[in-house]
Amino acid sequence: MVGALVGLGWGGPQWAQWLVFTLTAIGAVAVFKRTLSSSEVTHAVDDLRREPAVVIEEIPAGGVGRAELRGTTWGARAVDGGGLARGTRCRVERVDGLTLWLRSE
């Protein structure tokens, strides 16, 4: 901003140039901060909730089986306490340590 003003012929005293620069910088930071804080993020990138998973080892009722999510094998349980058959497509409801809690689609 100060460079543009000087280029247009407004030199002004050095203290005025520093003042214009400082006020412009503070204004730009405030605008960018408001823009960044107002954007809505529904969930973090590493949040696995609502991600699709496939059962690769049967999950017995009330038991633990295996599921694949993003190319990785996880321990898995059914949210409703029922069983899930091998090959069932599911959605992750929550993650508890290394165990996925799944709901069939």
Secondary structure by P-SEA (a helix, b strand, c coil): caaaaaaacccccaaaaaaaaaaaaaaaaaaaaaaaaaccccccccccccbbbbbcccccccbbbbbbcccbbbbbbbcccccccccbbbbbccccccccccccc
